[in-house]
Amino acid sequence: MALDVHAYRGGRMGRLLYQIDDQAYGVLQPAFDRFRQRTGGFVDPYGDLIVDSQLSVLISEIAELKVETDLLTVLEACRDEGGALVFVGD
């Protein structure tokens, strides 16, 4: 299983920014669960999710885990550019 993270602009999926493997998903799942509780958005390894205005919430939840992940850097860069992401599951 790989969960791909792509840029999302103008209703279109853009370039691949990051991939989340099974192990990383397991580590990040508590943050994804809290994100779902707060926003209703489900980062699902088998489905797709566009994250735009809720990006700060996702960043906050992942930062609270205090784990080393480049995903946080990707999310912060996207937020700072005013962009959106799409998580694309298998």
N, C-alpha and C positions, 0 to 999 in steps of 0.2 A: 504494500500500500504506500502510495506517495500522495501527499496533498500538496498541490502546486499553488503558489501564490503569484498572481500576475497583476501587472498594472491594469487599471480599468478606466478608460476615458471615452467619453462620447458614446456610451452604450456598447463599447467594443472591448474585448479582452486584448491587452497589450502584451508586452514582453514578459517572459518568465523572470521573476525577481528572486524566488526562493523556493526550496522544496522541503517539506516536512516529512521525515520518514516515520516508521512505526514507533521507534524508541523516543524520538523527539515529541511525537504526538502524545505519547503517554506522560511525558514530563509536563507538557503544556496543557493537558486536559483539565486540570483544576481551574486554570485561568479561563479556558474556553467555556467550562461549565458556569463559572461566575458571570462571564460575559453574556451567556444565554439567559441567566436569571435576570440580569439588569436590562437587557435590550430585546430579548426574544430571538436574537440571531444565533443560529446554531452552526458552529464551525465543525462540519461533518466530513469525515474522511471519505464518504461515498456520495456527497452532494456538493452543490455549489453555493457560495454565499458572497454577495457583494457587500463590502464594508466601506462606507464613506463617512457620514456624519458621526458614526459611532466609533471611529478609529481611535479617538482619545480614550474611550472606555476600555477598548481592547489593550491598548498600550499600558494603561494603568494596571489592569489585571495581570498582564504578563510581568510587568516590573515588580509587582508585589511578590511574585514567586521567588525572586532573587536567584535566578538561574542564568547561566551564560548562554545566550542565544543570539545569533545574528539576525534572527527574525525581528527582534526589538528594534534594531538599527534600521531595517527595511521599513517597518511600520512608522517609525519616527520621521524618516525622510519623506515618506509619502504624505504624512500629515503636514509636515512643514511646507511641502509643495502645494498643499490644498488638493491633493489627488484622492483617488479611491483605489481599492484593491478588490480582486475577486479570488476567493479560495476555490480551487477546482479539485474535487475529489475524484476517485476512481469510479 
